[in-house]
Amino acid sequence: MHPGPINRGVEMESEVADGANSVILEQVTNGLAVRMAVLFLVNQAAHRRTDYRGIIYEFESLIRNGRVIDPTNRIDKKCDVLIVDEKIAQVGRAR
């Protein structure tokens, strides 16, 4: 899935990107929603675990070296992202 934007003339020529068989714009449109859904599902699976006695344990999720894109703060880099209680708790440097 192409995350966009397209680097025309570097990644591919405009004729290919805009061609009749191109699905890049559709992938860019749907890509964010798909990535958010995957993160949500992964976080839900990792968030709660029950041991053999039925005791529920809360877990934090840590995504290492994930790509963080924040246009408001002009961030587009790889970072570690800590998710606690289904919210981004901290963004740090990737190792």
MDAnalysis code that builds the backbone (N, CA, C; Angstrom):
import MDAnalysis as mda
import numpy as np

u = mda.Universe.empty(285, n_residues=95, atom_resindex=np.repeat(np.arange(95), 3), trajectory=True)
u.add_TopologyAttr("name", ["N", "CA", "C"] * 95)
u.add_TopologyAttr("resid", np.arange(1, 96))
u.add_TopologyAttr("resname", ["MET", "HIS", "PRO", "GLY", "PRO", "ILE", "ASN", "ARG", "GLY", "VAL", "GLU", "MET", "GLU", "SER", "GLU", "VAL", "ALA", "ASP", "GLY", "ALA", "ASN", "SER", "VAL", "ILE", "LEU", "GLU", "GLN", "VAL", "THR", "ASN", "GLY", "LEU", "ALA", "VAL", "ARG", "MET", "ALA", "VAL", "LEU", "PHE", "LEU", "VAL", "ASN", "GLN", "ALA", "ALA", "HIS", "ARG", "ARG", "THR", "ASP", "TYR", "ARG", "GLY", "ILE", "ILE", "TYR", "GLU", "PHE", "GLU", "SER", "LEU", "ILE", "ARG", "ASN", "GLY", "ARG", "VAL", "ILE", "ASP", "PRO", "THR", "ASN", "ARG", "ILE", "ASP", "LYS", "LYS", "CYS", "ASP", "VAL", "LEU", "ILE", "VAL", "ASP", "GLU", "LYS", "ILE", "ALA", "GLN", "VAL", "GLY", "ARG", "ALA", "ARG"])
u.atoms.positions = np.array([
    [0.845, -1.172, 0.000],
    [0.000, 0.000, 0.000],
    [0.892, 1.238, 0.000],
    [0.654, 2.144, -0.909],
    [1.457, 3.362, -0.984],
    [0.923, 4.384, 0.014],
    [1.793, 4.938, 0.884],
    [1.327, 5.873, 1.902],
    [1.084, 7.285, 1.377],
    [1.674, 7.616, 0.214],
    [1.569, 8.956, -0.320],
    [2.433, 9.905, 0.484],
    [2.753, 11.060, 0.041],
    [2.518, 11.515, -1.322],
    [3.470, 10.841, -2.311],
    [3.143, 10.959, -3.559],
    [3.937, 10.350, -4.619],
    [5.073, 11.295, -4.994],
    [6.262, 10.765, -5.078],
    [7.410, 11.541, -5.551],
    [7.514, 11.349, -7.065],
    [6.804, 12.188, -7.774],
    [6.754, 12.060, -9.239],
    [8.131, 12.295, -9.839],
    [8.483, 11.416, -10.743],
    [9.773, 11.513, -11.385],
    [10.892, 10.851, -10.601],
    [10.637, 10.500, -9.331],
    [11.623, 9.814, -8.507],
    [11.173, 8.370, -8.301],
    [9.997, 8.210, -7.671],
    [9.453, 6.868, -7.456],
    [8.853, 6.306, -8.742],
    [8.158, 7.163, -9.458],
    [7.518, 6.743, -10.702],
    [7.169, 7.968, -11.538],
    [6.943, 7.720, -12.794],
    [6.565, 8.795, -13.707],
    [5.092, 9.154, -13.507],
    [4.734, 10.387, -13.812],
    [3.360, 10.850, -13.654],
    [2.376, 10.041, -14.486],
    [2.822, 9.605, -15.678],
    [1.936, 8.831, -16.554],
    [1.524, 7.518, -15.884],
    [2.434, 6.917, -15.136],
    [2.128, 5.665, -14.442],
    [1.220, 5.952, -13.245],
    [1.560, 6.973, -12.463],
    [0.780, 7.308, -11.269],
    [-0.650, 7.696, -11.617],
    [-0.843, 8.381, -12.726],
    [-2.166, 8.864, -13.124],
    [-2.834, 7.969, -14.151],
    [-2.217, 6.847, -14.501],
    [-2.747, 5.952, -15.526],
    [-4.065, 5.318, -15.141],
    [-4.696, 4.724, -16.129],
    [-6.021, 4.112, -15.933],
    [-5.981, 2.949, -14.943],
    [-4.872, 2.251, -14.839],
    [-4.760, 1.093, -13.948],
    [-4.168, 1.436, -12.583],
    [-3.875, 2.701, -12.338],
    [-3.254, 3.102, -11.082],
    [-4.268, 3.061, -9.936],
    [-3.845, 2.517, -8.797],
    [-4.686, 2.473, -7.599],
    [-4.045, 3.252, -6.450],
    [-3.041, 4.042, -6.784],
    [-2.292, 4.752, -5.747],
    [-3.173, 5.723, -4.968],
    [-3.974, 6.521, -5.658],
    [-4.815, 7.486, -4.954],
    [-5.813, 6.790, -4.034],
    [-6.338, 5.650, -4.467],
    [-7.254, 4.871, -3.626],
    [-6.513, 4.326, -2.403],
    [-5.277, 3.863, -2.604],
    [-4.490, 3.347, -1.496],
    [-4.170, 4.445, -0.493],
    [-3.828, 5.623, -0.987],
    [-3.515, 6.743, -0.091],
    [-4.764, 7.130, 0.697],
    [-5.907, 7.156, 0.026],
    [-7.164, 7.526, 0.678],
    [-7.525, 6.539, 1.777],
    [-7.389, 5.254, 1.502],
    [-7.791, 4.223, 2.460],
    [-6.682, 3.838, 3.432],
    [-5.451, 4.179, 3.106],
    [-4.309, 3.721, 3.891],
    [-4.332, 4.142, 5.339],
    [-4.662, 5.390, 5.616],
    [-4.655, 5.869, 6.996],
    [-5.681, 5.120, 7.836],
    [-6.878, 4.948, 7.294],
    [-7.912, 4.232, 8.040],
    [-7.511, 2.785, 8.305],
    [-6.895, 2.148, 7.326],
    [-6.450, 0.758, 7.497],
    [-5.369, 0.677, 8.565],
    [-4.382, 1.576, 8.513],
    [-3.308, 1.553, 9.508],
    [-3.845, 1.822, 10.911],
    [-4.794, 2.752, 11.037],
    [-5.379, 3.033, 12.351],
    [-6.148, 1.817, 12.878],
    [-6.874, 1.127, 11.999],
    [-7.628, -0.055, 12.403],
    [-6.694, -1.165, 12.869],
    [-5.588, -1.359, 12.158],
    [-4.620, -2.386, 12.556],
    [-4.031, -2.058, 13.920],
    [-3.644, -0.804, 14.132],
    [-3.099, -0.414, 15.438],
    [-4.128, -0.615, 16.552],
    [-5.370, -0.289, 16.272],
    [-6.433, -0.468, 17.265],
    [-6.579, -1.941, 17.632],
    [-6.627, -2.811, 16.623],
    [-6.802, -4.236, 16.877],
    [-5.605, -4.827, 17.621],
    [-4.400, -4.424, 17.226],
    [-3.205, -4.913, 17.911],
    [-3.215, -4.456, 19.364],
    [-3.586, -3.202, 19.585],
    [-3.618, -2.684, 20.946],
    [-4.683, -3.382, 21.779],
    [-5.829, -3.665, 21.191],
    [-6.884, -4.365, 21.929],
    [-6.442, -5.762, 22.334],
    [-5.757, -6.456, 21.436],
    [-5.299, -7.815, 21.717],
    [-4.236, -7.815, 22.819],
    [-3.392, -6.803, 22.832],
    [-2.291, -6.758, 23.789],
    [-2.687, -6.077, 25.103],
    [-3.803, -5.393, 25.117],
    [-4.151, -4.553, 26.259],
    [-4.538, -5.355, 27.506],
    [-5.279, -6.427, 27.326],
    [-5.737, -7.197, 28.487],
    [-5.417, -8.668, 28.299],
    [-4.923, -9.262, 29.344],
    [-4.649, -10.697, 29.359],
    [-5.222, -11.263, 30.658],
    [-5.712, -12.467, 30.588],
    [-6.234, -13.135, 31.765],
    [-5.355, -14.345, 32.052],
    [-4.943, -14.491, 33.300],
    [-4.130, -15.662, 33.641],
    [-5.042, -16.851, 33.951],
    [-4.447, -17.953, 34.344],
    [-5.208, -19.185, 34.561],
    [-6.213, -19.071, 35.707],
    [-6.045, -18.061, 36.593],
    [-6.972, -17.860, 37.709],
    [-8.088, -16.879, 37.363],
    [-8.040, -16.336, 36.146],
    [-9.063, -15.378, 35.734],
    [-8.736, -13.942, 36.091],
    [-7.516, -13.695, 36.564],
    [-7.106, -12.341, 36.918],
    [-6.712, -11.589, 35.648],
    [-7.254, -10.395, 35.491],
    [-6.982, -9.582, 34.310],
    [-5.781, -8.687, 34.572],
    [-4.838, -8.692, 33.653],
    [-3.659, -7.839, 33.729],
    [-3.710, -6.831, 32.591],
    [-3.412, -5.584, 32.901],
    [-3.359, -4.535, 31.890],
    [-1.961, -4.481, 31.298],
    [-1.877, -4.268, 30.008],
    [-0.590, -4.159, 29.332],
    [-0.518, -2.866, 28.543],
    [0.674, -2.374, 28.438],
    [0.948, -1.254, 27.558],
    [1.445, -1.827, 26.242],
    [1.237, -1.097, 25.161],
    [1.758, -1.521, 23.864],
    [2.874, -0.567, 23.462],
    [3.984, -1.138, 23.002],
    [5.100, -0.336, 22.534],
    [5.372, -0.711, 21.085],
    [5.279, 0.267, 20.223],
    [5.599, 0.069, 18.813],
    [6.987, 0.647, 18.606],
    [7.926, -0.217, 18.271],
    [9.304, 0.225, 18.083],
    [9.555, 0.568, 16.618],
    [10.198, 1.702, 16.426],
    [10.641, 2.125, 15.103],
    [9.484, 2.259, 14.119],
    [8.359, 2.790, 14.596],
    [7.206, 3.022, 13.729],
    [7.295, 4.390, 13.072],
    [6.685, 4.530, 11.927],
    [6.707, 5.823, 11.231],
    [5.623, 6.722, 11.811],
    [6.031, 7.872, 12.313],
    [5.113, 8.847, 12.902],
    [4.989, 10.023, 11.937],
    [3.754, 10.302, 11.535],
    [3.486, 11.427, 10.642],
    [2.530, 12.369, 11.363],
    [2.985, 13.577, 11.631],
    [2.188, 14.595, 12.314],
    [2.351, 15.909, 11.555],
    [1.450, 16.170, 10.586],
    [1.591, 17.376, 9.769],
    [1.534, 18.668, 10.579],
    [0.762, 18.688, 11.655],
    [0.635, 19.894, 12.470],
    [1.981, 20.319, 13.044],
    [2.756, 19.338, 13.518],
    [4.054, 19.631, 14.108],
    [5.214, 19.359, 13.157],
    [4.886, 19.119, 11.894],
    [5.887, 18.864, 10.846],
    [6.838, 17.729, 11.209],
    [6.235, 16.626, 11.652],
    [7.016, 15.439, 12.001],
    [6.741, 14.348, 10.977],
    [7.778, 13.756, 10.457],
    [7.696, 12.587, 9.585],
    [8.989, 11.810, 9.785],
    [8.999, 10.935, 10.795],
    [10.208, 10.191, 11.115],
    [9.838, 8.897, 11.837],
    [10.831, 8.043, 12.004],
    [10.637, 6.791, 12.718],
    [10.866, 7.032, 14.210],
    [9.915, 6.579, 15.013],
    [9.972, 6.767, 16.458],
    [9.405, 5.545, 17.157],
    [9.696, 5.432, 18.443],
    [9.025, 4.464, 19.295],
    [7.757, 5.140, 19.814],
    [6.639, 4.393, 19.838],
    [5.365, 4.947, 20.286],
    [4.807, 4.059, 21.393],
    [4.546, 4.662, 22.556],
    [3.976, 3.945, 23.690],
    [2.481, 4.236, 23.746],
    [1.673, 3.167, 23.792],
    [0.225, 3.301, 23.867],
    [-0.222, 2.747, 25.211],
    [-0.925, 3.573, 25.988],
    [-1.443, 3.178, 27.288],
    [-2.922, 3.547, 27.325],
    [-3.756, 2.617, 27.755],
    [-5.201, 2.854, 27.823],
    [-5.755, 3.374, 26.488],
    [-5.298, 2.760, 25.406],
    [-5.782, 3.042, 24.051],
    [-5.469, 4.452, 23.569],
    [-4.505, 5.121, 24.191],
    [-4.113, 6.459, 23.778],
    [-2.595, 6.514, 23.648],
    [-2.116, 7.366, 22.765],
    [-0.670, 7.558, 22.650],
    [-0.188, 8.276, 23.879],
    [0.682, 7.611, 24.643],
    [1.179, 8.175, 25.889],
    [2.517, 8.883, 25.696],
    [3.336, 8.361, 24.784],
    [4.657, 8.951, 24.603],
    [5.200, 8.576, 23.244],
    [5.896, 9.504, 22.635],
    [6.610, 9.272, 21.391],
    [8.065, 9.567, 21.664],
    [8.925, 8.608, 21.358],
    [10.339, 8.784, 21.646],
    [11.206, 8.456, 20.446],
    [12.496, 8.561, 20.635],
    [13.444, 8.276, 19.575],
    [13.510, 6.793, 19.277],
    [13.560, 6.455, 18.012],
    [13.763, 5.060, 17.628],
    [15.227, 4.698, 17.887],
    [15.463, 3.465, 18.247],
    [16.823, 3.030, 18.556],
    [17.428, 2.332, 17.384],
])
